Amino acid sequence: MIIDAHAHIYPEKIAEKATAAIGDFYDASMRYHGHMQELIESGKKIGVDKFLVHSTATKAAQVESINNFIISSVNAEPLFVGYGTIHPDYENFEAELKRIKGAGLKGVKLHPDFQHFAVDADCMDPIYEVLASEKMPVLVHAGDCRYDYSQPHRIAHLLEKHPSLDVIAAHFGGYTQWAESEECLCGKRVWFDTSSTTWKLPAEDANRMLKKHGYEKFFFGSDFPMWDHEGEVERLKKYDISSSQMEMIMGENARQFLGL
């Protein structure tokens, strides 16, 4: 089984606008326009069986509408597994988290850089406590040298504060901050995904992190619509990964984690 454990989707009427905004944020050209059918077609080229899809609320007022969109998308497309969203300023977070869990969503995606909060901020503790008690994992955008919201040391602090919370630190634990990720996160009870990493992380560093952290704690992720699936797999193959380890990373780890 192949699982893309990190893919963004957007409603058709705003997909291209949302994708362009992300491209501007990262000063990067986007491979696709954010349409769901594009995601499916790109994934078909490598045989993706499931896509973990999500989007991020940049305002508290967006939380319910985005969650409803993800729920409806998962219900309509058997290939999709969904993570919802939450925002630090959303007041009725416990009821909303229980609602989306009841609707079939598996966890929550946070993007502290977009949402403007430190991932280990005290104001987030009540939300993390509910997520932990409901056994809902949190996928966190990690790293970026331009901001201090989601640096690996902050994620390490989050793990210390909430040891029972299941955390996936995207982008090998820290986009462009991989040395800090290796120092602060490798070997701890946290999962990484491969998204938006293989284009930049040297093979020597990647191989060391894979061995140090453990191949069983990595998930394949495309970060669609930023990257295409074929390119991501080809770059991943340049790392020192055996065929059995590749099977784990490409899907088996995420299958077990998500209970699929």
N, C-alpha and C positions, 0 to 999 in steps of 0.2 A: 504493500500500500504506500502511495505517495501522498503526503499531506503538505500543503502550503500553509504554514502556521502563522503567516503575517501578510495579510492582503487587505487593502482599503477599498471600500466601495461607497458609491454616492448615488442619490436619486438622479435619474436621467436628466432632469431639467437643470440641475446644478453641477453635474459631474465635471464638465470641462472647466467651469469657473473654479471649482474647488481644487482640481488638479493643477491649474495654472497658479493658484495661490500657494500651493505647496512648492511648486517649482521656484517661485519667487523667493519663498522663505529660505530655501536651500541654495538658491542661485544655481539651479540645475535644470537641465533639459529632461522632460518627462517622456518615457517611452510610449505611454498610452494616454488616453483621455479620461480614464476613470469609469468607463462604462462596464457594467457587470458582464456583458457578453464578451467584451474584450478580454476580461480576466479568464473566463472559461476557455476561450479559444487559445490564449497564450498557454494556459496550463495543459491543454490537450497535447501540445507538442512534446511534453515530457511525461504524459500519462498521469497527471494529478487526479487523485480519487476524491479528495476533499480539500476545500479551501476554508481556512479560519478567517472570517471576514469581520470587519469592524470599522468604526468611524469615531471621531472625537468631538465632543461638545466643547466649544470654546467659550460658551456662555451657559449659565445655569438654565436659561429659558429653552435651550436646545435639547436638553437631556431626553425628555420624553419623546419628542418627535424623532430623534435619531434612533432611540431604542425601538420605537415602533417600526421604523424603516428596516432595521436589522432583523427584527422578528419576522416581518412580512417577507423579507428577502429569503430568510432561512426556510420559512414555510413554503415558499414558492419554488425554491431550487434545492433539490436533494443533494447537490454537490456541496452546499454551504453548511458550515457550522459557525455559530455566531458568538461574538463577545459584544456586550453592551458598553455603554459609556456612563460616566458619572462626573460631576463637577464639584469642586470644594464648596461652592456657594449654593448648591442645591440642598434645600432644607430637608425635604422628606426622603432622605436617601435610603433609609432602612426599608421603607415600604416599596420604593422603586427597585431596589436591588432584589427584594423578594419577588416582586412582580415579574421582573425579566427572567429570573431563575425559573419561576413557575411556567413561563412562556417558552422555556427550552434553551435560553442562552446559557453558555457554559461559564462565563466569567466577565471580566471588565478590562477594557483598554484605557490607559491613561497616557497623555502626552504632556508632561509638566511644562515643556517649553512653549507649547501652544496655549496651554491653560494657565500659565503664569503662576505656578506654585511650586515650592520645594517639595520633592517627593517624600521627604522625611519630616515634613512640617507637622507640628502637633495638631493642627486643625484637621488633619487627615486621619488621625488615630481612630476616631469613632467609625469612620467609613471602613478602614482596614479591619477593625474588630468585627464588623458585620460580615465582611467578605470572608474572613477566616472562619467565623462560626457557621456560615452558609456553605463553606468549602467551595468558594468561587475564586479561582485564580485571578491574579491581576497581571496583565501584560503591560509593561512600562517601557515607553521610549527611554533609552538610556544614552547618556553622553551628549557631546557637542561642545567643542572647546569655546564656543561663543557665549555659552550660558552656564549657570551654576544650578539650575533647577533639578537636573537629573544626573549629575555626575556620579560615577561609580561609588565614591565614598559616601554619598548620600543614600544610595541604594543599600550599601553595607549597613548603614545606621538603621535604615528601615527594617532590614532583616533582624537586627539585634532587638529592635522594639517589638517586632511581631514575628516571633520564631515559628508560629504555626501557619502563617500566611504563605500560600504558594505564589511565588513571584517569578515571572519570566522577564529577564532584562534583555531587551531587544539589542540587536546589532553587536553580538559578541560581548554584551554587557556594557558597551559604552562607545557609541559612534564617535570616531576619531580620538577616543580616549582609551585606547586599548591597553596601554601600559598600566594605567591606573586600574582598569578593570582586572587585569591579571593580578595586580598586587592586592586589590581590595576584595575581589569577588571569587576568583578561581578557587575551587575546592569547597566553597560554601554551599549551603542548601538553597540554591537558586538555579534556574534554568536559563540558557541563552538561546537566541535564535540567530540564524546566519544572515539575516536581511541587511542590505545596505552596508556590507562589510567586505565581501570578496573582491570588490573593485579596487580596494585601497590597502587592505591589511596584507603585509608581506607573508609569503608562505612560511618562512622561518618562525615568525611570531605566531601565526595561526596554528601551526603544528604544535608548538610548545603549549599554547593555551588549550588546544583540544586534549592533549595528553594530561595536562595538569588538572583541568576541570573535569574531564571524563566525557567520552563520546556519548554516553547515555543521557547526558544533560543538555544536548543540543537538538534544536528543531530547525528544519529547513524553512526559510521564509523568503518570499520574493520581494516584499515591499511594493507590490503592484499599487499604483501605476508607474512607479519610478523605474522599475527594471522589468526585463522580460525573463521568463522561466528558463529558456534554453541557455541564455548567457549566464545566469546565476549558477546553473548546474555545471556548465563547462568550467567556470572559474573555481567552483568548489572542488572539482576533480583534480585540480592542480595541487591541492593540499595532500598531505600524507595520510590518506584515509583508505582503509581496506574495504573490500566489497561488503563484508558483514557490517562494518562500522558505517558505511554509506547507507545501507538499508535502515539502520537505526536512525540516523540523522534525517534521512529523507521521509520517514513516515512512522516507523515503529515506535520511536520514543513518544511522538505526539499522539499516536493512537492509544497507547497505554495511559498517557497523562490525561487525555480527554475522555477516556473510557468509551472509545468507539468500538 
